[in-house]
């Protein structure tokens, strides 16, 4: 990660491998072109690969950001009570 990537940092810190329980992971940002006639916008995914066993999971950037924003809103709502 050349520049600071908050999503990648959060993914690296937040997950534990479901196979081997390893907490050390390598996160990569992947750009994939969508298959549309005039839609050349890249879809961005993050791969989380656990270094002990090599198990990899993929996360859609937009879905991940939306989920984390919704979680933050719930936390703020609870704190206001």
MARBA-3410 file (N, C-alpha, C, O; in Angstrom, 1 decimal):
81
0.8,-1.2,0.0,0.0,0.0,0.0,0.9,1.2,0.0,1.5,1.6,1.0 ~ 0.9,1.9,-1.1,1.8,3.0,-1.3,1.3,4.2,-0.4,2.1,4.8,0.3 ~ 0.0,4.5,-0.6,-0.5,5.6,0.2,-1.5,5.1,1.3,-1.9,3.9,1.2 ~ -1.8,5.9,2.3,-2.6,5.4,3.4,-4.0,5.0,2.9,-4.7,5.7,2.2 ~ -4.4,3.7,3.1,-5.6,3.2,2.7,-6.4,2.7,4.0,-6.1,1.7,4.5
-7.4,3.5,4.4,-8.1,3.2,5.6,-8.8,1.9,5.6,-8.8,1.1,6.5 ~ -9.4,1.6,4.4,-10.2,0.3,4.3,-9.2,-0.9,4.4,-9.6,-1.8,5.2 ~ -8.1,-0.9,3.8,-7.1,-1.9,3.9,-6.6,-2.1,5.3,-6.5,-3.2,5.8 ~ -6.4,-1.0,5.9,-5.9,-1.0,7.3,-6.9,-1.7,8.2,-6.6,-2.5,9.1 ~ -8.2,-1.3,8.1,-9.3,-1.8,8.9,-9.5,-3.3,8.6,-9.7,-4.1,9.5
-9.4,-3.7,7.4,-9.5,-5.1,7.0,-8.4,-6.0,7.7,-8.6,-7.1,8.2 ~ -7.2,-5.4,7.6,-6.1,-6.2,8.1,-6.2,-6.4,9.6,-5.8,-7.4,10.2 ~ -6.7,-5.4,10.3,-6.8,-5.4,11.8,-8.0,-6.2,12.3,-8.0,-6.7,13.4 ~ -9.1,-6.3,11.5,-10.4,-6.7,11.9,-10.6,-8.2,11.8,-11.5,-8.8,12.5 ~ -9.9,-8.9,11.0,-10.2,-10.3,10.7,-9.3,-11.4,11.3,-8.1,-11.1,11.5
-9.9,-12.5,11.5,-9.1,-13.7,12.0,-9.5,-14.8,11.0,-10.7,-15.0,10.6 ~ -8.5,-15.6,10.6,-8.8,-16.6,9.6,-9.7,-17.7,10.2,-9.5,-18.2,11.3 ~ -10.8,-18.0,9.4,-11.7,-19.0,9.9,-11.2,-20.4,9.9,-11.7,-21.3,10.5 ~ -10.1,-20.6,9.1,-9.5,-22.0,9.0,-8.4,-22.2,10.1,-8.5,-23.2,10.8 ~ -7.5,-21.3,10.2,-6.3,-21.5,11.1,-6.2,-20.6,12.3,-5.3,-20.7,13.1
-7.1,-19.6,12.4,-7.2,-18.6,13.4,-6.0,-17.6,13.4,-5.7,-16.9,14.4 ~ -5.3,-17.6,12.3,-4.2,-16.6,12.1,-4.8,-15.2,12.1,-5.8,-15.0,11.5 ~ -4.0,-14.3,12.7,-4.5,-12.9,12.6,-3.6,-12.0,11.7,-3.9,-10.9,11.5 ~ -2.5,-12.6,11.2,-1.6,-11.9,10.3,-2.1,-12.1,8.8,-2.2,-13.2,8.3 ~ -2.5,-10.9,8.2,-3.0,-11.0,6.9,-2.4,-10.0,6.0,-1.9,-8.9,6.4
-2.4,-10.3,4.7,-1.9,-9.3,3.7,-3.1,-8.9,2.9,-3.9,-9.7,2.4 ~ -3.3,-7.6,2.8,-4.5,-7.0,2.1,-4.0,-6.4,0.8,-3.0,-5.6,0.8 ~ -4.7,-6.7,-0.3,-4.4,-6.1,-1.6,-5.7,-5.5,-2.2,-6.8,-6.0,-2.0 ~ -5.5,-4.4,-2.9,-6.6,-3.7,-3.5,-6.6,-4.1,-5.0,-5.6,-4.0,-5.7 ~ -7.8,-4.6,-5.5,-7.9,-5.1,-6.9,-8.9,-4.3,-7.7,-9.9,-3.9,-7.2
-8.5,-3.9,-8.9,-9.4,-3.2,-9.8,-9.9,-4.1,-10.9,-9.1,-4.8,-11.5 ~ -11.2,-4.3,-11.0,-11.8,-5.1,-12.0,-12.7,-4.3,-12.9,-13.6,-3.6,-12.4 ~ -12.6,-4.4,-14.2,-13.5,-3.7,-15.1,-14.8,-4.4,-15.2,-14.9,-5.6,-15.3 ~ -15.9,-3.7,-15.0,-17.2,-4.3,-15.1,-17.6,-4.5,-16.5,-17.1,-3.9,-17.4 ~ -18.4,-5.5,-16.8,-18.8,-5.9,-18.1,-20.1,-5.2,-18.6,-21.1,-5.8,-18.6
-20.0,-4.0,-19.0,-21.1,-3.2,-19.5,-20.7,-2.5,-20.8,-19.6,-2.3,-21.0 ~ -21.7,-2.2,-21.6,-21.4,-1.7,-22.9,-20.7,-0.3,-22.8,-19.6,-0.2,-23.4 ~ -21.2,0.6,-22.0,-20.6,1.9,-21.9,-20.1,2.1,-20.5,-19.8,3.2,-20.1 ~ -20.0,1.1,-19.7,-19.7,1.2,-18.3,-18.2,0.7,-18.1,-18.0,-0.5,-18.0 ~ -17.3,1.6,-18.1,-15.9,1.3,-17.9,-15.4,1.6,-16.5,-14.2,1.7,-16.3
-16.3,1.9,-15.6,-15.9,2.2,-14.2,-15.4,0.9,-13.6,-16.0,-0.1,-13.6 ~ -14.2,1.0,-13.0,-13.7,-0.2,-12.3,-14.4,-0.5,-11.0,-14.8,0.4,-10.3 ~ -14.6,-1.8,-10.8,-15.1,-2.3,-9.5,-13.9,-2.6,-8.6,-13.0,-3.3,-9.1 ~ -13.9,-2.1,-7.4,-12.8,-2.3,-6.5,-13.1,-3.3,-5.5,-14.1,-3.2,-4.8 ~ -12.2,-4.3,-5.4,-12.3,-5.3,-4.4,-11.0,-5.3,-3.5,-10.0,-4.8,-3.9
-11.1,-5.8,-2.3,-10.0,-6.0,-1.4,-9.9,-7.5,-1.2,-10.9,-8.2,-0.9 ~ -8.7,-8.1,-1.4,-8.4,-9.4,-1.0,-7.7,-9.5,0.3,-6.7,-8.7,0.5 ~ -8.1,-10.3,1.2,-7.5,-10.5,2.5,-6.9,-11.9,2.5,-7.7,-12.9,2.6 ~ -5.6,-12.1,2.5,-5.0,-13.4,2.5,-4.2,-13.6,3.8,-3.4,-12.8,4.2 ~ -4.6,-14.7,4.5,-3.9,-15.0,5.7,-2.6,-15.7,5.5,-2.5,-16.6,4.7
-1.5,-15.2,6.1,-0.2,-15.6,5.8,0.2,-17.0,6.2,1.0,-17.6,5.6 ~ -0.5,-17.5,7.2,-0.2,-18.9,7.7,-0.7,-20.0,6.8,0.1,-20.9,6.5 ~ -1.9,-19.9,6.3,-2.5,-20.9,5.5,-2.8,-20.5,4.1,-3.0,-21.4,3.2 ~ -2.8,-19.2,3.8,-3.1,-18.8,2.4,-4.6,-18.6,2.1,-4.9,-18.3,1.0 ~ -5.4,-18.8,3.1,-6.9,-18.7,2.8,-7.1,-17.2,2.5,-6.6,-16.3,3.1
-8.0,-17.0,1.4,-8.3,-15.6,0.9,-9.7,-15.3,0.9,-10.5,-16.2,0.5 ~ -10.1,-14.2,1.3,-11.5,-13.7,1.2,-11.5,-12.4,0.4,-10.5,-11.6,0.4 ~ -12.6,-12.1,-0.4,-12.7,-10.9,-1.2,-13.8,-10.1,-0.7,-14.9,-10.6,-0.3 ~ -13.6,-8.7,-0.7,-14.6,-7.8,-0.2,-14.8,-6.7,-1.2,-13.8,-6.1,-1.7 ~ -16.1,-6.4,-1.6,-16.4,-5.3,-2.4,-16.2,-4.0,-1.7,-16.7,-3.8,-0.6
-15.5,-3.0,-2.2,-15.2,-1.8,-1.5,-16.4,-1.0,-1.2,-16.5,-0.5,0.0 ~ -17.3,-0.8,-2.1,-18.5,0.0,-1.9,-19.4,-0.7,-0.8,-19.9,0.0,0.1 ~ -19.6,-2.0,-0.9,-20.4,-2.7,0.1,-19.7,-2.6,1.5,-20.4,-2.4,2.5 ~ -18.4,-2.7,1.6,-17.7,-2.6,2.9,-17.9,-1.2,3.5,-18.1,-1.1,4.7 ~ -17.7,-0.2,2.6,-17.8,1.2,3.1,-19.2,1.5,3.6,-19.4,2.1,4.6
-20.2,1.0,2.9,-21.6,1.2,3.3,-21.9,0.5,4.6,-22.5,1.1,5.5 ~ -21.4,-0.7,4.8,-21.7,-1.4,6.0,-21.0,-0.8,7.2,-21.6,-0.7,8.2 ~ -19.8,-0.3,7.0,-19.1,0.4,8.1,-19.7,1.7,8.5,-19.8,2.1,9.6 ~ -20.2,2.4,7.4,-20.9,3.7,7.7,-22.2,3.5,8.5,-22.6,4.2,9.4 ~ -23.0,2.4,8.1,-24.2,2.1,8.8,-23.9,1.7,10.3,-24.6,2.1,11.2
-22.8,0.9,10.5,-22.4,0.6,11.9,-22.1,1.8,12.7,-22.4,1.9,13.8 ~ -21.4,2.7,12.1,-21.0,4.0,12.8,-22.2,4.8,13.1,-22.3,5.4,14.2 ~ -23.2,4.8,12.2,-24.4,5.6,12.5,-25.2,4.9,13.7,-25.7,5.7,14.5 ~ -25.2,3.6,13.8,-25.9,2.9,14.9,-25.2,3.2,16.2,-25.8,3.5,17.2 ~ -23.9,3.3,16.2,-23.1,3.6,17.4,-23.4,5.0,17.8,-23.6,5.3,19.0
-23.4,6.0,16.9,-23.7,7.3,17.2,-25.1,7.5,17.8,-25.3,8.2,18.8 ~ -26.1,6.7,17.2,-27.5,6.8,17.7,-27.6,6.3,19.2,-28.3,6.8,20.0 ~ -26.8,5.2,19.5,-26.8,4.6,20.8,-26.2,5.6,21.8,-26.6,5.7,22.9 ~ -25.1,6.3,21.4,-24.4,7.2,22.2,-25.2,8.4,22.6,-25.1,9.0,23.6 ~ -26.1,8.8,21.6,-27.0,10.0,21.9,-28.1,9.7,22.9,-28.6,10.7,23.5
-28.4,8.5,23.1,-29.5,8.1,24.1,-29.0,8.3,25.5,-29.8,8.1,26.4
END
